[in-house]
Amino acid sequence: MDSLLKRISIDPAVCNGKPIIRGKRITVQTVLEFLSAGENIDEILKQYPSLESEDITACLKFASELMNRNYTIQAVS
């Protein structure tokens, strides 16, 4: 988890508080969307040369940690 905290941060003043990579204005969501669209790590690194492959791995670990939580959905009336 410590390695995650070095790469992923949340600042309400940057990107509307979305999780970002190493203080850059590149969101975890952006990287995950590229991956879900079929882009590979090398292609993402070409489009975002300031990223490192470890940043992309951290995005995946971050998403995995979020899914490791329990959620409850309540109906809104």
PDB file of N, CA, C and O in Angstrom:
ATOM      1  N   MET A   1       0.820  -1.193   0.000  1.00  0.00           N
ATOM      2  CA  MET A   1       0.000   0.000   0.000  1.00  0.00           C
ATOM      3  C   MET A   1       0.865   1.260   0.000  1.00  0.00           C
ATOM      4  O   MET A   1       0.474   2.272  -0.581  1.00  0.00           O
ATOM      5  N   ASP A   2       2.034   1.213   0.641  1.00  0.00           N
ATOM      6  CA  ASP A   2       2.898   2.385   0.667  1.00  0.00           C
ATOM      7  C   ASP A   2       3.335   2.799  -0.733  1.00  0.00           C
ATOM      8  O   ASP A   2       3.402   3.990  -1.038  1.00  0.00           O
ATOM      9  N   SER A   3       3.634   1.815  -1.588  1.00  0.00           N
ATOM     10  CA  SER A   3       4.043   2.148  -2.950  1.00  0.00           C
ATOM     11  C   SER A   3       2.906   2.813  -3.710  1.00  0.00           C
ATOM     12  O   SER A   3       3.137   3.666  -4.567  1.00  0.00           O
ATOM     13  N   LEU A   4       1.668   2.417  -3.390  1.00  0.00           N
ATOM     14  CA  LEU A   4       0.501   3.045  -4.002  1.00  0.00           C
ATOM     15  C   LEU A   4       0.411   4.508  -3.611  1.00  0.00           C
ATOM     16  O   LEU A   4       0.142   5.367  -4.450  1.00  0.00           O
ATOM     17  N   LEU A   5       0.634   4.789  -2.338  1.00  0.00           N
ATOM     18  CA  LEU A   5       0.519   6.153  -1.843  1.00  0.00           C
ATOM     19  C   LEU A   5       1.595   7.070  -2.426  1.00  0.00           C
ATOM     20  O   LEU A   5       1.406   8.286  -2.478  1.00  0.00           O
ATOM     21  N   LYS A   6       2.703   6.510  -2.857  1.00  0.00           N
ATOM     22  CA  LYS A   6       3.750   7.307  -3.488  1.00  0.00           C
ATOM     23  C   LYS A   6       3.382   7.676  -4.922  1.00  0.00           C
ATOM     24  O   LYS A   6       3.908   8.649  -5.461  1.00  0.00           O
ATOM     25  N   ARG A   7       2.493   6.917  -5.541  1.00  0.00           N
ATOM     26  CA  ARG A   7       2.152   7.129  -6.944  1.00  0.00           C
ATOM     27  C   ARG A   7       0.759   7.700  -7.156  1.00  0.00           C
ATOM     28  O   ARG A   7       0.535   8.407  -8.138  1.00  0.00           O
ATOM     29  N   ILE A   8      -0.171   7.418  -6.278  1.00  0.00           N
ATOM     30  CA  ILE A   8      -1.554   7.858  -6.445  1.00  0.00           C
ATOM     31  C   ILE A   8      -1.895   8.829  -5.314  1.00  0.00           C
ATOM     32  O   ILE A   8      -1.656   8.540  -4.142  1.00  0.00           O
ATOM     33  N   SER A   9      -2.453   9.974  -5.679  1.00  0.00           N
ATOM     34  CA  SER A   9      -2.857  10.940  -4.658  1.00  0.00           C
ATOM     35  C   SER A   9      -4.218  11.522  -5.015  1.00  0.00           C
ATOM     36  O   SER A   9      -4.674  11.452  -6.157  1.00  0.00           O
ATOM     37  N   ILE A  10      -4.846  12.095  -4.002  1.00  0.00           N
ATOM     38  CA  ILE A  10      -6.134  12.748  -4.188  1.00  0.00           C
ATOM     39  C   ILE A  10      -6.036  14.133  -3.574  1.00  0.00           C
ATOM     40  O   ILE A  10      -5.746  14.285  -2.388  1.00  0.00           O
ATOM     41  N   ASP A  11      -6.280  15.132  -4.395  1.00  0.00           N
ATOM     42  CA  ASP A  11      -6.231  16.522  -3.953  1.00  0.00           C
ATOM     43  C   ASP A  11      -7.493  17.200  -4.460  1.00  0.00           C
ATOM     44  O   ASP A  11      -7.702  17.267  -5.672  1.00  0.00           O
ATOM     45  N   PRO A  12      -8.341  17.704  -3.572  1.00  0.00           N
ATOM     46  CA  PRO A  12      -9.588  18.324  -4.007  1.00  0.00           C
ATOM     47  C   PRO A  12      -9.384  19.479  -4.995  1.00  0.00           C
ATOM     48  O   PRO A  12     -10.295  19.821  -5.749  1.00  0.00           O
ATOM     49  N   ALA A  13      -8.196  20.073  -4.990  1.00  0.00           N
ATOM     50  CA  ALA A  13      -7.927  21.210  -5.869  1.00  0.00           C
ATOM     51  C   ALA A  13      -7.423  20.798  -7.253  1.00  0.00           C
ATOM     52  O   ALA A  13      -7.254  21.648  -8.127  1.00  0.00           O
ATOM     53  N   VAL A  14      -7.182  19.510  -7.456  1.00  0.00           N
ATOM     54  CA  VAL A  14      -6.646  19.039  -8.737  1.00  0.00           C
ATOM     55  C   VAL A  14      -7.616  18.016  -9.335  1.00  0.00           C
ATOM     56  O   VAL A  14      -7.989  17.047  -8.673  1.00  0.00           O
ATOM     57  N   CYS A  15      -8.014  18.233 -10.566  1.00  0.00           N
ATOM     58  CA  CYS A  15      -8.895  17.319 -11.301  1.00  0.00           C
ATOM     59  C   CYS A  15     -10.161  16.983 -10.507  1.00  0.00           C
ATOM     60  O   CYS A  15     -10.614  15.839 -10.490  1.00  0.00           O
ATOM     61  N   ASN A  16     -10.713  17.992  -9.860  1.00  0.00           N
ATOM     62  CA  ASN A  16     -11.960  17.826  -9.096  1.00  0.00           C
ATOM     63  C   ASN A  16     -11.883  16.730  -8.043  1.00  0.00           C
ATOM     64  O   ASN A  16     -12.891  16.099  -7.725  1.00  0.00           O
ATOM     65  N   GLY A  17     -10.704  16.505  -7.506  1.00  0.00           N
ATOM     66  CA  GLY A  17     -10.556  15.523  -6.438  1.00  0.00           C
ATOM     67  C   GLY A  17     -10.468  14.083  -6.892  1.00  0.00           C
ATOM     68  O   GLY A  17     -10.489  13.176  -6.061  1.00  0.00           O
ATOM     69  N   LYS A  18     -10.370  13.850  -8.197  1.00  0.00           N
ATOM     70  CA  LYS A  18     -10.217  12.473  -8.681  1.00  0.00           C
ATOM     71  C   LYS A  18      -8.790  11.997  -8.382  1.00  0.00           C
ATOM     72  O   LYS A  18      -7.863  12.806  -8.343  1.00  0.00           O
ATOM     73  N   PRO A  19      -8.616  10.695  -8.173  1.00  0.00           N
ATOM     74  CA  PRO A  19      -7.269  10.175  -7.939  1.00  0.00           C
ATOM     75  C   PRO A  19      -6.379  10.455  -9.151  1.00  0.00           C
ATOM     76  O   PRO A  19      -6.761  10.203 -10.294  1.00  0.00           O
ATOM     77  N   ILE A  20      -5.179  10.983  -8.873  1.00  0.00           N
ATOM     78  CA  ILE A  20      -4.236  11.326  -9.937  1.00  0.00           C
ATOM     79  C   ILE A  20      -2.913  10.607  -9.705  1.00  0.00           C
ATOM     80  O   ILE A  20      -2.647  10.078  -8.625  1.00  0.00           O
ATOM     81  N   ILE A  21      -2.095  10.605 -10.748  1.00  0.00           N
ATOM     82  CA  ILE A  21      -0.816   9.911 -10.705  1.00  0.00           C
ATOM     83  C   ILE A  21       0.304  10.905 -10.426  1.00  0.00           C
ATOM     84  O   ILE A  21       0.511  11.854 -11.181  1.00  0.00           O
ATOM     85  N   ARG A  22       1.023  10.674  -9.334  1.00  0.00           N
ATOM     86  CA  ARG A  22       2.207  11.446  -8.935  1.00  0.00           C
ATOM     87  C   ARG A  22       2.042  12.955  -9.092  1.00  0.00           C
ATOM     88  O   ARG A  22       2.956  13.626  -9.570  1.00  0.00           O
ATOM     89  N   GLY A  23       0.913  13.487  -8.707  1.00  0.00           N
ATOM     90  CA  GLY A  23       0.700  14.930  -8.742  1.00  0.00           C
ATOM     91  C   GLY A  23       0.490  15.500 -10.128  1.00  0.00           C
ATOM     92  O   GLY A  23       0.348  16.713 -10.283  1.00  0.00           O
ATOM     93  N   LYS A  24       0.468  14.654 -11.132  1.00  0.00           N
ATOM     94  CA  LYS A  24       0.232  15.112 -12.502  1.00  0.00           C
ATOM     95  C   LYS A  24      -1.266  15.280 -12.708  1.00  0.00           C
ATOM     96  O   LYS A  24      -2.057  14.845 -11.871  1.00  0.00           O
ATOM     97  N   ARG A  25      -1.646  15.877 -13.762  1.00  0.00           N
ATOM     98  CA  ARG A  25      -3.060  16.035 -14.070  1.00  0.00           C
ATOM     99  C   ARG A  25      -3.543  14.878 -14.949  1.00  0.00           C
ATOM    100  O   ARG A  25      -4.345  15.063 -15.864  1.00  0.00           O
ATOM    101  N   ILE A  26      -3.042  13.702 -14.650  1.00  0.00           N
ATOM    102  CA  ILE A  26      -3.451  12.477 -15.339  1.00  0.00           C
ATOM    103  C   ILE A  26      -4.165  11.627 -14.291  1.00  0.00           C
ATOM    104  O   ILE A  26      -3.576  11.236 -13.283  1.00  0.00           O
ATOM    105  N   THR A  27      -5.443  11.348 -14.546  1.00  0.00           N
ATOM    106  CA  THR A  27      -6.223  10.619 -13.544  1.00  0.00           C
ATOM    107  C   THR A  27      -6.066   9.109 -13.694  1.00  0.00           C
ATOM    108  O   THR A  27      -5.760   8.593 -14.769  1.00  0.00           O
ATOM    109  N   VAL A  28      -6.282   8.433 -12.595  1.00  0.00           N
ATOM    110  CA  VAL A  28      -6.309   6.970 -12.601  1.00  0.00           C
ATOM    111  C   VAL A  28      -7.394   6.512 -13.574  1.00  0.00           C
ATOM    112  O   VAL A  28      -7.210   5.544 -14.312  1.00  0.00           O
ATOM    113  N   GLN A  29      -8.511   7.207 -13.568  1.00  0.00           N
ATOM    114  CA  GLN A  29      -9.619   6.857 -14.462  1.00  0.00           C
ATOM    115  C   GLN A  29      -9.186   6.880 -15.921  1.00  0.00           C
ATOM    116  O   GLN A  29      -9.558   5.993 -16.690  1.00  0.00           O
ATOM    117  N   THR A  30      -8.409   7.878 -16.311  1.00  0.00           N
ATOM    118  CA  THR A  30      -7.935   7.974 -17.694  1.00  0.00           C
ATOM    119  C   THR A  30      -7.130   6.731 -18.075  1.00  0.00           C
ATOM    120  O   THR A  30      -7.348   6.141 -19.133  1.00  0.00           O
ATOM    121  N   VAL A  31      -6.217   6.347 -17.219  1.00  0.00           N
ATOM    122  CA  VAL A  31      -5.378   5.176 -17.503  1.00  0.00           C
ATOM    123  C   VAL A  31      -6.242   3.919 -17.574  1.00  0.00           C
ATOM    124  O   VAL A  31      -6.067   3.094 -18.472  1.00  0.00           O
ATOM    125  N   LEU A  32      -7.164   3.772 -16.641  1.00  0.00           N
ATOM    126  CA  LEU A  32      -8.026   2.590 -16.643  1.00  0.00           C
ATOM    127  C   LEU A  32      -8.908   2.540 -17.890  1.00  0.00           C
ATOM    128  O   LEU A  32      -9.168   1.462 -18.426  1.00  0.00           O
ATOM    129  N   GLU A  33      -9.363   3.694 -18.347  1.00  0.00           N
ATOM    130  CA  GLU A  33     -10.177   3.730 -19.564  1.00  0.00           C
ATOM    131  C   GLU A  33      -9.365   3.306 -20.784  1.00  0.00           C
ATOM    132  O   GLU A  33      -9.869   2.589 -21.649  1.00  0.00           O
ATOM    133  N   PHE A  34      -8.112   3.745 -20.856  1.00  0.00           N
ATOM    134  CA  PHE A  34      -7.250   3.308 -21.958  1.00  0.00           C
ATOM    135  C   PHE A  34      -7.061   1.796 -21.919  1.00  0.00           C
ATOM    136  O   PHE A  34      -7.156   1.126 -22.947  1.00  0.00           O
ATOM    137  N   LEU A  35      -6.792   1.263 -20.727  1.00  0.00           N
ATOM    138  CA  LEU A  35      -6.604  -0.183 -20.601  1.00  0.00           C
ATOM    139  C   LEU A  35      -7.868  -0.941 -20.974  1.00  0.00           C
ATOM    140  O   LEU A  35      -7.799  -1.964 -21.656  1.00  0.00           O
ATOM    141  N   SER A  36      -9.018  -0.453 -20.536  1.00  0.00           N
ATOM    142  CA  SER A  36     -10.273  -1.157 -20.840  1.00  0.00           C
ATOM    143  C   SER A  36     -10.630  -1.079 -22.318  1.00  0.00           C
ATOM    144  O   SER A  36     -11.391  -1.904 -22.824  1.00  0.00           O
ATOM    145  N   ALA A  37     -10.076  -0.078 -23.011  1.00  0.00           N
ATOM    146  CA  ALA A  37     -10.314   0.044 -24.445  1.00  0.00           C
ATOM    147  C   ALA A  37      -9.352  -0.830 -25.257  1.00  0.00           C
ATOM    148  O   ALA A  37      -9.420  -0.870 -26.485  1.00  0.00           O
ATOM    149  N   GLY A  38      -8.452  -1.530 -24.548  1.00  0.00           N
ATOM    150  CA  GLY A  38      -7.551  -2.438 -25.237  1.00  0.00           C
ATOM    151  C   GLY A  38      -6.152  -1.917 -25.475  1.00  0.00           C
ATOM    152  O   GLY A  38      -5.324  -2.607 -26.070  1.00  0.00           O
ATOM    153  N   GLU A  39      -5.877  -0.698 -25.015  1.00  0.00           N
ATOM    154  CA  GLU A  39      -4.520  -0.159 -25.169  1.00  0.00           C
ATOM    155  C   GLU A  39      -3.574  -0.948 -24.267  1.00  0.00           C
ATOM    156  O   GLU A  39      -3.960  -1.378 -23.180  1.00  0.00           O
ATOM    157  N   ASN A  40      -2.337  -1.137 -24.721  1.00  0.00           N
ATOM    158  CA  ASN A  40      -1.373  -1.795 -23.859  1.00  0.00           C
ATOM    159  C   ASN A  40      -0.497  -0.747 -23.170  1.00  0.00           C
ATOM    160  O   ASN A  40      -0.552   0.439 -23.498  1.00  0.00           O
ATOM    161  N   ILE A  41       0.294  -1.196 -22.229  1.00  0.00           N
ATOM    162  CA  ILE A  41       1.091  -0.272 -21.422  1.00  0.00           C
ATOM    163  C   ILE A  41       2.018   0.563 -22.291  1.00  0.00           C
ATOM    164  O   ILE A  41       2.141   1.769 -22.078  1.00  0.00           O
ATOM    165  N   ASP A  42       2.669  -0.057 -23.263  1.00  0.00           N
ATOM    166  CA  ASP A  42       3.598   0.690 -24.123  1.00  0.00           C
ATOM    167  C   ASP A  42       2.892   1.807 -24.888  1.00  0.00           C
ATOM    168  O   ASP A  42       3.447   2.894 -25.048  1.00  0.00           O
ATOM    169  N   GLU A  43       1.685   1.549 -25.358  1.00  0.00           N
ATOM    170  CA  GLU A  43       0.936   2.573 -26.085  1.00  0.00           C
ATOM    171  C   GLU A  43       0.568   3.733 -25.169  1.00  0.00           C
ATOM    172  O   GLU A  43       0.636   4.894 -25.572  1.00  0.00           O
ATOM    173  N   ILE A  44       0.182   3.421 -23.948  1.00  0.00           N
ATOM    174  CA  ILE A  44      -0.162   4.480 -22.994  1.00  0.00           C
ATOM    175  C   ILE A  44       1.080   5.308 -22.664  1.00  0.00           C
ATOM    176  O   ILE A  44       1.003   6.533 -22.575  1.00  0.00           O
ATOM    177  N   LEU A  45       2.209   4.654 -22.483  1.00  0.00           N
ATOM    178  CA  LEU A  45       3.444   5.373 -22.174  1.00  0.00           C
ATOM    179  C   LEU A  45       3.884   6.269 -23.326  1.00  0.00           C
ATOM    180  O   LEU A  45       4.487   7.317 -23.093  1.00  0.00           O
ATOM    181  N   LYS A  46       3.595   5.881 -24.554  1.00  0.00           N
ATOM    182  CA  LYS A  46       3.905   6.745 -25.705  1.00  0.00           C
ATOM    183  C   LYS A  46       3.032   7.992 -25.693  1.00  0.00           C
ATOM    184  O   LYS A  46       3.494   9.086 -26.018  1.00  0.00           O
ATOM    185  N   GLN A  47       1.752   7.820 -25.313  1.00  0.00           N
ATOM    186  CA  GLN A  47       0.831   8.957 -25.292  1.00  0.00           C
ATOM    187  C   GLN A  47       1.085   9.868 -24.093  1.00  0.00           C
ATOM    188  O   GLN A  47       0.826  11.069 -24.157  1.00  0.00           O
ATOM    189  N   TYR A  48       1.585   9.302 -23.013  1.00  0.00           N
ATOM    190  CA  TYR A  48       1.883  10.056 -21.791  1.00  0.00           C
ATOM    191  C   TYR A  48       3.327   9.779 -21.371  1.00  0.00           C
ATOM    192  O   TYR A  48       3.561   9.000 -20.447  1.00  0.00           O
ATOM    193  N   PRO A  49       4.292  10.404 -22.035  1.00  0.00           N
ATOM    194  CA  PRO A  49       5.704  10.081 -21.772  1.00  0.00           C
ATOM    195  C   PRO A  49       6.173  10.396 -20.350  1.00  0.00           C
ATOM    196  O   PRO A  49       7.225   9.909 -19.933  1.00  0.00           O
ATOM    197  N   SER A  50       5.421  11.193 -19.604  1.00  0.00           N
ATOM    198  CA  SER A  50       5.830  11.485 -18.228  1.00  0.00           C
ATOM    199  C   SER A  50       5.458  10.355 -17.265  1.00  0.00           C
ATOM    200  O   SER A  50       5.880  10.360 -16.108  1.00  0.00           O
ATOM    201  N   LEU A  51       4.671   9.389 -17.740  1.00  0.00           N
ATOM    202  CA  LEU A  51       4.304   8.248 -16.906  1.00  0.00           C
ATOM    203  C   LEU A  51       5.378   7.174 -16.966  1.00  0.00           C
ATOM    204  O   LEU A  51       6.174   7.107 -17.902  1.00  0.00           O
ATOM    205  N   GLU A  52       5.373   6.342 -15.939  1.00  0.00           N
ATOM    206  CA  GLU A  52       6.248   5.172 -15.882  1.00  0.00           C
ATOM    207  C   GLU A  52       5.352   3.929 -15.811  1.00  0.00           C
ATOM    208  O   GLU A  52       4.198   4.017 -15.394  1.00  0.00           O
ATOM    209  N   SER A  53       5.874   2.808 -16.208  1.00  0.00           N
ATOM    210  CA  SER A  53       5.061   1.588 -16.191  1.00  0.00           C
ATOM    211  C   SER A  53       4.554   1.288 -14.783  1.00  0.00           C
ATOM    212  O   SER A  53       3.467   0.734 -14.620  1.00  0.00           O
ATOM    213  N   GLU A  54       5.334   1.651 -13.768  1.00  0.00           N
ATOM    214  CA  GLU A  54       4.907   1.444 -12.387  1.00  0.00           C
ATOM    215  C   GLU A  54       3.660   2.276 -12.050  1.00  0.00           C
ATOM    216  O   GLU A  54       2.872   1.885 -11.188  1.00  0.00           O
ATOM    217  N   ASP A  55       3.481   3.419 -12.725  1.00  0.00           N
ATOM    218  CA  ASP A  55       2.283   4.240 -12.518  1.00  0.00           C
ATOM    219  C   ASP A  55       1.037   3.491 -12.981  1.00  0.00           C
ATOM    220  O   ASP A  55      -0.008   3.539 -12.332  1.00  0.00           O
ATOM    221  N   ILE A  56       1.164   2.806 -14.100  1.00  0.00           N
ATOM    222  CA  ILE A  56       0.028   2.066 -14.641  1.00  0.00           C
ATOM    223  C   ILE A  56      -0.299   0.878 -13.733  1.00  0.00           C
ATOM    224  O   ILE A  56      -1.468   0.583 -13.482  1.00  0.00           O
ATOM    225  N   THR A  57       0.729   0.210 -13.249  1.00  0.00           N
ATOM    226  CA  THR A  57       0.517  -0.878 -12.300  1.00  0.00           C
ATOM    227  C   THR A  57      -0.159  -0.351 -11.035  1.00  0.00           C
ATOM    228  O   THR A  57      -1.038  -1.011 -10.481  1.00  0.00           O
ATOM    229  N   ALA A  58       0.244   0.825 -10.579  1.00  0.00           N
ATOM    230  CA  ALA A  58      -0.361   1.430  -9.391  1.00  0.00           C
ATOM    231  C   ALA A  58      -1.833   1.739  -9.630  1.00  0.00           C
ATOM    232  O   ALA A  58      -2.643   1.597  -8.714  1.00  0.00           O
ATOM    233  N   CYS A  59      -2.197   2.158 -10.839  1.00  0.00           N
ATOM    234  CA  CYS A  59      -3.603   2.418 -11.167  1.00  0.00           C
ATOM    235  C   CYS A  59      -4.426   1.141 -11.031  1.00  0.00           C
ATOM    236  O   CYS A  59      -5.531   1.163 -10.488  1.00  0.00           O
ATOM    237  N   LEU A  60      -3.889   0.042 -11.519  1.00  0.00           N
ATOM    238  CA  LEU A  60      -4.592  -1.237 -11.419  1.00  0.00           C
ATOM    239  C   LEU A  60      -4.713  -1.691  -9.965  1.00  0.00           C
ATOM    240  O   LEU A  60      -5.762  -2.186  -9.551  1.00  0.00           O
ATOM    241  N   LYS A  61      -3.645  -1.522  -9.196  1.00  0.00           N
ATOM    242  CA  LYS A  61      -3.692  -1.893  -7.783  1.00  0.00           C
ATOM    243  C   LYS A  61      -4.688  -1.012  -7.034  1.00  0.00           C
ATOM    244  O   LYS A  61      -5.414  -1.493  -6.164  1.00  0.00           O
ATOM    245  N   PHE A  62      -4.724   0.274  -7.370  1.00  0.00           N
ATOM    246  CA  PHE A  62      -5.659   1.199  -6.729  1.00  0.00           C
ATOM    247  C   PHE A  62      -7.099   0.760  -6.988  1.00  0.00           C
ATOM    248  O   PHE A  62      -7.916   0.706  -6.069  1.00  0.00           O
ATOM    249  N   ALA A  63      -7.400   0.448  -8.239  1.00  0.00           N
ATOM    250  CA  ALA A  63      -8.751  -0.010  -8.594  1.00  0.00           C
ATOM    251  C   ALA A  63      -9.077  -1.316  -7.871  1.00  0.00           C
ATOM    252  O   ALA A  63     -10.203  -1.504  -7.410  1.00  0.00           O
ATOM    253  N   SER A  64      -8.113  -2.204  -7.770  1.00  0.00           N
ATOM    254  CA  SER A  64      -8.320  -3.467  -7.078  1.00  0.00           C
ATOM    255  C   SER A  64      -8.605  -3.230  -5.598  1.00  0.00           C
ATOM    256  O   SER A  64      -9.480  -3.879  -5.025  1.00  0.00           O
ATOM    257  N   GLU A  65      -7.879  -2.313  -4.980  1.00  0.00           N
ATOM    258  CA  GLU A  65      -8.113  -1.991  -3.572  1.00  0.00           C
ATOM    259  C   GLU A  65      -9.519  -1.431  -3.366  1.00  0.00           C
ATOM    260  O   GLU A  65     -10.169  -1.747  -2.370  1.00  0.00           O
ATOM    261  N   LEU A  66      -9.991  -0.608  -4.292  1.00  0.00           N
ATOM    262  CA  LEU A  66     -11.345  -0.071  -4.176  1.00  0.00           C
ATOM    263  C   LEU A  66     -12.382  -1.188  -4.243  1.00  0.00           C
ATOM    264  O   LEU A  66     -13.384  -1.149  -3.528  1.00  0.00           O
ATOM    265  N   MET A  67     -12.150  -2.162  -5.080  1.00  0.00           N
ATOM    266  CA  MET A  67     -13.096  -3.264  -5.231  1.00  0.00           C
ATOM    267  C   MET A  67     -13.028  -4.233  -4.057  1.00  0.00           C
ATOM    268  O   MET A  67     -13.884  -5.107  -3.924  1.00  0.00           O
ATOM    269  N   ASN A  68     -12.034  -4.086  -3.221  1.00  0.00           N
ATOM    270  CA  ASN A  68     -11.876  -4.942  -2.056  1.00  0.00           C
ATOM    271  C   ASN A  68     -12.722  -4.450  -0.873  1.00  0.00           C
ATOM    272  O   ASN A  68     -12.641  -5.003   0.224  1.00  0.00           O
ATOM    273  N   ARG A  69     -13.514  -3.433  -1.095  1.00  0.00           N
ATOM    274  CA  ARG A  69     -14.379  -2.864  -0.059  1.00  0.00           C
ATOM    275  C   ARG A  69     -15.791  -3.432  -0.182  1.00  0.00           C
ATOM    276  O   ARG A  69     -16.175  -3.949  -1.231  1.00  0.00           O
ATOM    277  N   ASN A  70     -16.538  -3.332   0.876  1.00  0.00           N
ATOM    278  CA  ASN A  70     -17.947  -3.736   0.855  1.00  0.00           C
ATOM    279  C   ASN A  70     -18.796  -2.512   0.554  1.00  0.00           C
ATOM    280  O   ASN A  70     -18.578  -1.441   1.121  1.00  0.00           O
ATOM    281  N   TYR A  71     -19.758  -2.671  -0.331  1.00  0.00           N
ATOM    282  CA  TYR A  71     -20.639  -1.585  -0.724  1.00  0.00           C
ATOM    283  C   TYR A  71     -22.080  -2.006  -0.525  1.00  0.00           C
ATOM    284  O   TYR A  71     -22.422  -3.183  -0.644  1.00  0.00           O
ATOM    285  N   THR A  72     -22.919  -1.032  -0.222  1.00  0.00           N
ATOM    286  CA  THR A  72     -24.351  -1.257  -0.093  1.00  0.00           C
ATOM    287  C   THR A  72     -25.058  -0.260  -0.986  1.00  0.00           C
ATOM    288  O   THR A  72     -24.751   0.932  -0.969  1.00  0.00           O
ATOM    289  N   ILE A  73     -25.997  -0.748  -1.758  1.00  0.00           N
ATOM    290  CA  ILE A  73     -26.778   0.126  -2.640  1.00  0.00           C
ATOM    291  C   ILE A  73     -28.141   0.306  -1.997  1.00  0.00           C
ATOM    292  O   ILE A  73     -28.817  -0.665  -1.658  1.00  0.00           O
ATOM    293  N   GLN A  74     -28.532   1.556  -1.835  1.00  0.00           N
ATOM    294  CA  GLN A  74     -29.831   1.865  -1.252  1.00  0.00           C
ATOM    295  C   GLN A  74     -30.711   2.512  -2.308  1.00  0.00           C
ATOM    296  O   GLN A  74     -30.259   3.347  -3.092  1.00  0.00           O
ATOM    297  N   ALA A  75     -31.966   2.115  -2.315  1.00  0.00           N
ATOM    298  CA  ALA A  75     -32.911   2.715  -3.243  1.00  0.00           C
ATOM    299  C   ALA A  75     -33.207   4.146  -2.802  1.00  0.00           C
ATOM    300  O   ALA A  75     -33.346   4.432  -1.613  1.00  0.00           O
ATOM    301  N   VAL A  76     -33.298   5.024  -3.774  1.00  0.00           N
ATOM    302  CA  VAL A  76     -33.627   6.417  -3.509  1.00  0.00           C
ATOM    303  C   VAL A  76     -35.104   6.604  -3.807  1.00  0.00           C
ATOM    304  O   VAL A  76     -35.585   6.255  -4.886  1.00  0.00           O
ATOM    305  N   SER A  77     -35.815   7.158  -2.838  1.00  0.00           N
ATOM    306  CA  SER A  77     -37.264   7.339  -3.075  1.00  0.00           C
ATOM    307  C   SER A  77     -37.612   8.797  -3.266  1.00  0.00           C
ATOM    308  O   SER A  77     -38.778   9.131  -3.475  1.00  0.00           O
TER     309      SER A  77
END
